[in-house]
């Protein structure tokens, strides 16, 4: 039976179910497809590769989910990753911890600036973060003089290639950050304020909630998470490449968030759905590549997934 012949309550239940659980079903279907038709898909090496490649998207998407939960958007995440990558060679001599600290500070400053533009000056999030998307990438190229720098510090490279008890460090970091994000949204006052601000900002303001602090906070966290993803990605590549690192990451992160069930209209944050959304994006890309389809096909599929997810969210909100 097509959705056109369903009654209004039935259509509402279908769209609600799809938004809540569609991403999990899609991941299961893709896994089953690859098990049946993709050679060596079940190998431990392949699973490790898929999880490691999905980890940076997951980390960035967590921050994006918090921002979208307030009815905002952060287009600067890819550029923040690029700035973090450009800073790595400058501070690597002081050790990996210094690199992480400097990158975190850079990400926080970027996020605080975006939050200030949105919360204090009332600039639309898409405009505020678009400015940083362009300016941040330019800053990264200036810092690195437009050059790719090979890295040879084994302690730093271990962040991208090492593991703890057989679990890749990048995956472990993504998992820990996912748990923390879930606790933040569900178990803290800040998380409740975040959802309230996204659900109805005027009402939240009238209720005396710290709307501006919440907005600045979510953009700061998004910037910090993007910086972490930039450092880890640089360690995995073994090179600082501000020219290409983080390109189109904002698209991947937004897709993961929306597919995971967080509506662009705000008022809701689904952390687990976001994690599975990141896994879905990686599986889609890997599946197409393994079946000899180009990257452009993956981008087209990604665009179609975004449209479908937004349509489902819109149908749910109107019903």
C-alpha positions as a Markdown table, in Angstrom:
| # | Residue | x | y | z |
|---|---|---|---|---|
| 1 | Unk | 0.0 | 0.0 | 0.0 |
| 2 | Unk | 1.4 | 3.4 | -0.9 |
| 3 | Unk | 1.6 | 6.3 | 1.5 |
| 4 | Unk | -0.9 | 8.2 | -0.7 |
| 5 | Unk | -3.6 | 5.7 | 0.3 |
| 6 | Unk | -2.8 | 5.6 | 4.0 |
| 7 | Unk | -5.1 | 7.4 | 6.4 |
| 8 | Unk | -3.8 | 10.5 | 8.1 |
| 9 | Unk | -3.2 | 8.8 | 11.5 |
| 10 | Unk | -1.4 | 5.9 | 9.6 |
| 11 | Unk | 0.8 | 8.3 | 7.7 |
| 12 | Unk | 1.6 | 10.1 | 10.9 |
| 13 | Unk | 2.7 | 6.8 | 12.5 |
| 14 | Unk | 4.8 | 5.8 | 9.5 |
| 15 | Unk | 6.6 | 9.2 | 9.4 |
| 16 | Unk | 7.2 | 9.1 | 13.1 |
| 17 | Unk | 8.5 | 5.6 | 13.0 |
| 18 | Unk | 10.8 | 6.4 | 10.1 |
| 19 | Unk | 12.3 | 9.5 | 11.9 |
| 20 | Unk | 12.8 | 7.6 | 15.1 |
| 21 | Unk | 14.0 | 4.2 | 13.8 |
| 22 | Unk | 14.7 | 4.6 | 10.0 |
| 23 | Unk | 18.4 | 5.1 | 10.4 |
| 24 | Unk | 18.8 | 1.8 | 12.4 |
| 25 | Unk | 16.8 | 0.0 | 9.7 |
| 26 | Unk | 18.9 | 1.5 | 7.0 |
| 27 | Unk | 22.2 | 0.5 | 8.7 |
| 28 | Unk | 20.9 | -3.1 | 9.1 |
| 29 | Unk | 19.8 | -3.3 | 5.5 |
| 30 | Unk | 23.2 | -2.0 | 4.3 |
| 31 | Unk | 25.0 | -4.5 | 6.5 |
| 32 | Unk | 23.0 | -7.4 | 5.2 |
| 33 | Unk | 23.5 | -6.3 | 1.6 |
| 34 | Unk | 27.3 | -6.1 | 2.1 |
| 35 | Unk | 27.4 | -9.4 | 3.9 |
| 36 | Unk | 25.7 | -11.0 | 0.9 |
| 37 | Unk | 27.4 | -9.1 | -2.0 |
| 38 | Unk | 30.6 | -7.5 | -0.8 |
| 39 | Unk | 33.7 | -9.7 | -0.7 |
| 40 | Unk | 35.6 | -9.8 | 2.6 |
| 41 | Unk | 33.1 | -7.5 | 4.2 |
| 42 | Unk | 33.0 | -9.5 | 7.4 |
| 43 | Unk | 36.8 | -9.4 | 8.0 |
| 44 | Unk | 38.0 | -7.8 | 11.2 |
| 45 | Unk | 40.3 | -5.5 | 9.1 |
| 46 | Unk | 37.3 | -4.2 | 7.1 |
| 47 | Unk | 35.2 | -3.5 | 10.2 |
| 48 | Unk | 38.1 | -1.7 | 11.8 |
| 49 | Unk | 38.6 | 0.5 | 8.7 |
| 50 | Unk | 34.9 | 1.4 | 8.5 |
| 51 | Unk | 34.7 | 2.4 | 12.2 |
| 52 | Unk | 37.9 | 4.4 | 12.0 |
| 53 | Unk | 36.7 | 6.3 | 8.9 |
| 54 | Unk | 33.3 | 7.0 | 10.5 |
| 55 | Unk | 34.8 | 8.2 | 13.8 |
| 56 | Unk | 35.7 | 11.8 | 12.6 |
| 57 | Unk | 32.2 | 12.3 | 11.1 |
| 58 | Unk | 30.7 | 11.0 | 14.3 |
| 59 | Unk | 32.7 | 13.4 | 16.5 |
| 60 | Unk | 31.8 | 16.4 | 14.3 |
| 61 | Unk | 28.2 | 15.3 | 14.0 |
| 62 | Unk | 27.8 | 15.2 | 17.8 |
| 63 | Unk | 28.6 | 18.9 | 18.0 |
| 64 | Unk | 26.4 | 19.6 | 15.0 |
| 65 | Unk | 23.5 | 17.8 | 16.7 |
| 66 | Unk | 23.8 | 20.1 | 19.7 |
| 67 | Unk | 23.7 | 23.2 | 17.5 |
| 68 | Unk | 20.8 | 21.9 | 15.4 |
| 69 | Unk | 19.0 | 21.1 | 18.6 |
| 70 | Unk | 18.8 | 24.9 | 19.2 |
| 71 | Unk | 17.5 | 25.4 | 15.6 |
| 72 | Unk | 20.9 | 26.5 | 14.5 |
| 73 | Unk | 23.5 | 25.3 | 12.0 |
| 74 | Unk | 27.3 | 25.2 | 12.0 |
| 75 | Unk | 28.9 | 25.4 | 8.5 |
| 76 | Unk | 32.4 | 26.1 | 9.9 |
| 77 | Unk | 33.3 | 22.6 | 11.2 |
| 78 | Unk | 35.3 | 21.6 | 8.2 |
| 79 | Unk | 37.4 | 24.8 | 8.3 |
| 80 | Unk | 37.9 | 24.3 | 12.1 |
| 81 | Unk | 39.3 | 20.9 | 11.3 |
| 82 | Unk | 41.6 | 22.5 | 8.7 |
| 83 | Unk | 42.9 | 25.1 | 11.2 |
| 84 | Unk | 43.5 | 22.3 | 13.7 |
| 85 | Unk | 45.5 | 20.4 | 11.1 |
| 86 | Unk | 47.5 | 23.5 | 10.2 |
| 87 | Unk | 48.5 | 24.0 | 13.9 |
| 88 | Unk | 49.8 | 20.5 | 14.4 |
| 89 | Unk | 53.3 | 20.9 | 12.9 |
| 90 | Unk | 53.8 | 24.2 | 14.8 |
| 91 | Unk | 53.3 | 22.7 | 18.2 |
| 92 | Unk | 54.2 | 19.0 | 17.7 |
| 93 | Unk | 57.7 | 19.6 | 19.1 |
| 94 | Unk | 56.1 | 20.2 | 22.5 |
| 95 | Unk | 54.3 | 16.9 | 22.4 |
| 96 | Unk | 50.9 | 15.5 | 21.4 |
| 97 | Unk | 49.2 | 16.9 | 24.5 |
| 98 | Unk | 50.3 | 20.4 | 23.6 |
| 99 | Unk | 48.9 | 19.9 | 20.1 |
| 100 | Unk | 45.6 | 18.7 | 21.4 |
| 101 | Unk | 45.4 | 21.6 | 23.9 |
| 102 | Unk | 46.2 | 24.3 | 21.2 |
| 103 | Unk | 43.7 | 22.7 | 18.7 |
| 104 | Unk | 41.0 | 22.7 | 21.4 |
| 105 | Unk | 41.6 | 26.3 | 22.2 |
| 106 | Unk | 41.4 | 27.2 | 18.5 |
| 107 | Unk | 38.2 | 25.2 | 18.2 |
| 108 | Unk | 36.7 | 26.8 | 21.3 |
| 109 | Unk | 37.6 | 30.3 | 20.1 |
| 110 | Unk | 36.0 | 29.7 | 16.7 |
| 111 | Unk | 32.9 | 28.3 | 18.3 |
| 112 | Unk | 32.7 | 31.2 | 20.8 |
| 113 | Unk | 33.0 | 33.7 | 18.0 |
| 114 | Unk | 30.1 | 31.9 | 16.1 |
| 115 | Unk | 28.0 | 31.8 | 19.2 |
| 116 | Unk | 28.7 | 35.5 | 19.9 |
| 117 | Unk | 27.5 | 36.4 | 16.4 |
| 118 | Unk | 24.4 | 34.3 | 16.7 |
| 119 | Unk | 23.5 | 35.0 | 20.4 |
| 120 | Unk | 24.7 | 38.6 | 20.9 |
| 121 | Unk | 24.4 | 40.2 | 17.5 |
| 122 | Unk | 21.4 | 38.2 | 16.3 |
| 123 | Unk | 23.1 | 37.1 | 13.0 |
| 124 | Unk | 21.5 | 34.1 | 11.3 |
| 125 | Unk | 23.5 | 31.0 | 12.1 |
| 126 | Unk | 24.0 | 30.1 | 8.4 |
| 127 | Unk | 25.5 | 33.5 | 7.7 |
| 128 | Unk | 27.6 | 33.6 | 10.8 |
| 129 | Unk | 29.1 | 30.2 | 10.3 |
| 130 | Unk | 29.4 | 30.6 | 6.5 |
| 131 | Unk | 31.8 | 33.5 | 7.2 |
| 132 | Unk | 33.9 | 31.3 | 9.3 |
| 133 | Unk | 33.8 | 28.5 | 6.7 |
| 134 | Unk | 35.5 | 30.8 | 4.2 |
| 135 | Unk | 37.7 | 32.7 | 6.7 |
| 136 | Unk | 38.8 | 29.6 | 8.6 |
| 137 | Unk | 40.0 | 27.8 | 5.6 |
| 138 | Unk | 41.9 | 30.9 | 4.5 |
| 139 | Unk | 43.5 | 31.2 | 7.9 |
| 140 | Unk | 44.5 | 27.5 | 7.8 |
| 141 | Unk | 46.2 | 28.0 | 4.5 |
| 142 | Unk | 48.0 | 31.1 | 5.8 |
| 143 | Unk | 49.3 | 29.2 | 8.9 |
| 144 | Unk | 50.5 | 26.3 | 6.8 |
| 145 | Unk | 51.7 | 28.5 | 3.9 |
| 146 | Unk | 49.5 | 26.3 | 1.7 |
| 147 | Unk | 51.9 | 23.3 | 2.2 |
| 148 | Unk | 51.3 | 19.7 | 3.1 |
| 149 | Unk | 53.6 | 18.7 | 5.9 |
| 150 | Unk | 54.5 | 15.1 | 6.6 |
| 151 | Unk | 54.5 | 14.1 | 10.3 |
| 152 | Unk | 56.9 | 11.6 | 11.9 |
| 153 | Unk | 56.2 | 11.8 | 15.7 |
| 154 | Unk | 55.2 | 8.2 | 16.6 |
| 155 | Unk | 53.4 | 9.3 | 19.8 |
| 156 | Unk | 51.2 | 11.6 | 17.8 |
| 157 | Unk | 50.6 | 9.2 | 14.9 |
| 158 | Unk | 49.5 | 6.6 | 17.4 |
| 159 | Unk | 46.4 | 8.8 | 18.0 |
| 160 | Unk | 45.2 | 7.9 | 14.5 |
| 161 | Unk | 46.6 | 4.4 | 14.1 |
| 162 | Unk | 47.0 | 3.0 | 17.6 |
| 163 | Unk | 44.5 | 1.0 | 19.7 |
| 164 | Unk | 43.7 | 0.2 | 23.3 |
| 165 | Unk | 42.8 | -3.4 | 24.0 |
| 166 | Unk | 42.2 | -3.9 | 20.3 |
| 167 | Unk | 39.9 | -0.9 | 19.9 |
| 168 | Unk | 41.3 | 1.9 | 17.7 |
| 169 | Unk | 41.9 | 5.1 | 19.7 |
| 170 | Unk | 39.8 | 7.1 | 17.2 |
| 171 | Unk | 36.9 | 4.8 | 17.7 |
| 172 | Unk | 37.3 | 4.9 | 21.5 |
| 173 | Unk | 37.4 | 8.7 | 21.5 |
| 174 | Unk | 34.3 | 8.8 | 19.4 |
| 175 | Unk | 32.5 | 6.4 | 21.7 |
| 176 | Unk | 33.4 | 8.3 | 24.9 |
| 177 | Unk | 32.4 | 11.6 | 23.4 |
| 178 | Unk | 29.1 | 10.0 | 22.2 |
| 179 | Unk | 28.3 | 8.8 | 25.8 |
| 180 | Unk | 29.2 | 12.3 | 27.2 |
| 181 | Unk | 27.0 | 14.0 | 24.6 |
| 182 | Unk | 24.1 | 11.7 | 25.5 |
| 183 | Unk | 24.5 | 12.4 | 29.2 |
| 184 | Unk | 24.7 | 16.1 | 28.5 |
| 185 | Unk | 21.5 | 16.1 | 26.6 |
| 186 | Unk | 19.5 | 13.8 | 28.9 |
| 187 | Unk | 20.9 | 14.3 | 32.4 |
| 188 | Unk | 22.0 | 17.9 | 32.7 |
| 189 | Unk | 20.2 | 21.2 | 33.2 |
| 190 | Unk | 22.2 | 22.6 | 30.2 |
| 191 | Unk | 20.7 | 19.8 | 28.0 |
| 192 | Unk | 17.2 | 20.6 | 29.1 |
| 193 | Unk | 17.8 | 24.2 | 28.4 |
| 194 | Unk | 19.2 | 23.4 | 25.0 |
| 195 | Unk | 16.1 | 21.5 | 24.0 |
| 196 | Unk | 13.8 | 24.2 | 25.4 |
| 197 | Unk | 15.6 | 26.9 | 23.5 |
| 198 | Unk | 15.4 | 24.9 | 20.2 |
| 199 | Unk | 11.7 | 24.1 | 20.8 |
| 200 | Unk | 10.5 | 27.6 | 21.5 |
| 201 | Unk | 13.1 | 30.3 | 21.9 |
| 202 | Unk | 10.7 | 33.2 | 22.8 |
| 203 | Unk | 9.1 | 31.0 | 25.4 |
| 204 | Unk | 12.5 | 30.0 | 26.8 |
| 205 | Unk | 13.4 | 33.7 | 27.0 |
| 206 | Unk | 10.2 | 34.6 | 28.8 |
| 207 | Unk | 10.8 | 31.7 | 31.2 |
| 208 | Unk | 14.1 | 33.2 | 32.2 |
| 209 | Unk | 16.3 | 30.5 | 30.7 |
| 210 | Unk | 19.9 | 31.6 | 29.8 |
| 211 | Unk | 19.3 | 31.5 | 26.1 |
| 212 | Unk | 22.4 | 33.4 | 25.0 |
| 213 | Unk | 24.7 | 31.2 | 27.2 |
| 214 | Unk | 23.1 | 28.1 | 25.8 |
| 215 | Unk | 23.6 | 29.3 | 22.2 |
| 216 | Unk | 27.2 | 30.3 | 22.8 |
| 217 | Unk | 27.9 | 27.0 | 24.6 |
| 218 | Unk | 26.7 | 24.7 | 21.8 |
| 219 | Unk | 28.7 | 26.5 | 19.2 |
| 220 | Unk | 31.8 | 26.4 | 21.5 |
| 221 | Unk | 31.3 | 22.6 | 21.9 |
| 222 | Unk | 30.8 | 22.2 | 18.2 |
| 223 | Unk | 34.1 | 24.0 | 17.5 |
| 224 | Unk | 36.0 | 22.0 | 20.1 |
| 225 | Unk | 34.7 | 18.7 | 18.7 |
| 226 | Unk | 35.6 | 19.7 | 15.2 |
| 227 | Unk | 39.1 | 20.5 | 16.4 |
| 228 | Unk | 39.4 | 17.1 | 18.0 |
| 229 | Unk | 38.3 | 15.4 | 14.8 |
| 230 | Unk | 40.9 | 17.5 | 12.9 |
| 231 | Unk | 43.7 | 16.4 | 15.1 |
| 232 | Unk | 42.7 | 12.7 | 15.0 |
| 233 | Unk | 42.3 | 12.9 | 11.2 |
| 234 | Unk | 45.7 | 14.5 | 10.8 |
| 235 | Unk | 47.2 | 11.7 | 13.0 |
| 236 | Unk | 45.6 | 9.0 | 10.9 |
| 237 | Unk | 46.8 | 10.5 | 7.6 |
| 238 | Unk | 50.3 | 11.1 | 9.0 |
| 239 | Unk | 50.3 | 14.5 | 7.4 |
| 240 | Unk | 49.0 | 18.0 | 8.0 |
| 241 | Unk | 46.9 | 18.9 | 4.9 |
| 242 | Unk | 44.8 | 22.1 | 5.5 |
| 243 | Unk | 44.0 | 22.2 | 1.8 |
| 244 | Unk | 41.8 | 19.1 | 1.8 |
| 245 | Unk | 41.1 | 18.1 | 5.4 |
| 246 | Unk | 37.5 | 18.7 | 6.4 |
| 247 | Unk | 36.2 | 19.5 | 2.9 |
| 248 | Unk | 32.4 | 18.9 | 2.8 |
| 249 | Unk | 32.6 | 17.7 | 6.4 |
| 250 | Unk | 29.7 | 20.0 | 7.3 |
| 251 | Unk | 27.5 | 18.2 | 4.7 |
| 252 | Unk | 28.4 | 14.8 | 6.2 |
| 253 | Unk | 27.8 | 16.0 | 9.7 |
| 254 | Unk | 24.4 | 17.6 | 8.9 |
| 255 | Unk | 23.4 | 14.5 | 7.0 |
| 256 | Unk | 24.3 | 12.2 | 10.0 |
| 257 | Unk | 22.3 | 14.4 | 12.4 |
| 258 | Unk | 19.2 | 14.8 | 10.2 |
| 259 | Unk | 19.1 | 11.1 | 9.2 |
| 260 | Unk | 19.6 | 10.2 | 12.9 |
| 261 | Unk | 16.3 | 11.8 | 13.7 |
| 262 | Unk | 17.2 | 15.3 | 15.0 |
| 263 | Unk | 14.9 | 17.8 | 13.2 |
| 264 | Unk | 16.4 | 20.9 | 11.6 |
| 265 | Unk | 13.7 | 22.9 | 13.4 |
| 266 | Unk | 15.3 | 22.2 | 16.7 |
| 267 | Unk | 13.8 | 21.2 | 20.0 |
| 268 | Unk | 15.2 | 17.7 | 20.0 |
| 269 | Unk | 18.6 | 16.0 | 19.9 |
| 270 | Unk | 19.0 | 12.3 | 19.2 |
| 271 | Unk | 22.6 | 11.4 | 20.0 |
| 272 | Unk | 22.4 | 7.6 | 19.3 |
| 273 | Unk | 20.7 | 8.3 | 16.1 |
| 274 | Unk | 23.5 | 10.7 | 15.1 |
| 275 | Unk | 26.1 | 8.0 | 15.8 |
| 276 | Unk | 24.2 | 5.6 | 13.6 |
| 277 | Unk | 23.7 | 8.4 | 11.0 |
| 278 | Unk | 27.5 | 8.7 | 10.8 |
| 279 | Unk | 27.9 | 4.9 | 10.4 |
| 280 | Unk | 25.2 | 5.0 | 7.7 |
| 281 | Unk | 27.1 | 7.7 | 5.7 |
| 282 | Unk | 30.3 | 5.7 | 5.9 |
| 283 | Unk | 28.6 | 2.4 | 4.9 |
| 284 | Unk | 26.9 | 4.1 | 1.9 |
| 285 | Unk | 30.3 | 5.5 | 0.8 |
| 286 | Unk | 32.1 | 2.2 | 1.3 |
| 287 | Unk | 29.4 | 0.2 | -0.4 |
| 288 | Unk | 29.4 | 2.3 | -3.5 |
| 289 | Unk | 33.2 | 2.4 | -3.7 |
| 290 | Unk | 33.5 | -1.4 | -3.2 |
| 291 | Unk | 31.1 | -1.9 | -6.1 |
| 292 | Unk | 33.2 | 0.3 | -8.4 |
| 293 | Unk | 31.0 | 3.5 | -8.2 |
| 294 | Unk | 32.7 | 6.9 | -8.0 |
| 295 | Unk | 32.7 | 9.3 | -5.1 |
| 296 | Unk | 30.3 | 11.5 | -7.1 |
| 297 | Unk | 27.7 | 8.7 | -6.8 |
| 298 | Unk | 28.1 | 8.7 | -3.0 |
| 299 | Unk | 27.6 | 12.4 | -2.9 |
| 300 | Unk | 24.4 | 12.1 | -4.9 |
| 301 | Unk | 23.1 | 9.3 | -2.7 |
| 302 | Unk | 24.0 | 11.5 | 0.3 |
| 303 | Unk | 22.0 | 14.4 | -1.1 |
| 304 | Unk | 19.0 | 12.0 | -1.7 |
| 305 | Unk | 19.2 | 10.8 | 1.9 |
| 306 | Unk | 19.1 | 14.4 | 3.2 |
| 307 | Unk | 16.0 | 15.2 | 1.1 |
| 308 | Unk | 14.3 | 12.1 | 2.3 |
| 309 | Unk | 15.1 | 12.7 | 5.9 |
| 310 | Unk | 14.0 | 16.3 | 5.8 |
| 311 | Unk | 10.8 | 15.3 | 4.1 |
| 312 | Unk | 10.0 | 12.7 | 6.8 |
| 313 | Unk | 10.8 | 15.3 | 9.5 |
| 314 | Unk | 8.5 | 17.9 | 7.8 |
| 315 | Unk | 5.7 | 15.4 | 7.5 |
| 316 | Unk | 6.0 | 14.5 | 11.1 |
| 317 | Unk | 6.0 | 18.1 | 12.3 |
| 318 | Unk | 2.9 | 19.0 | 10.2 |
| 319 | Unk | 1.0 | 16.1 | 11.6 |
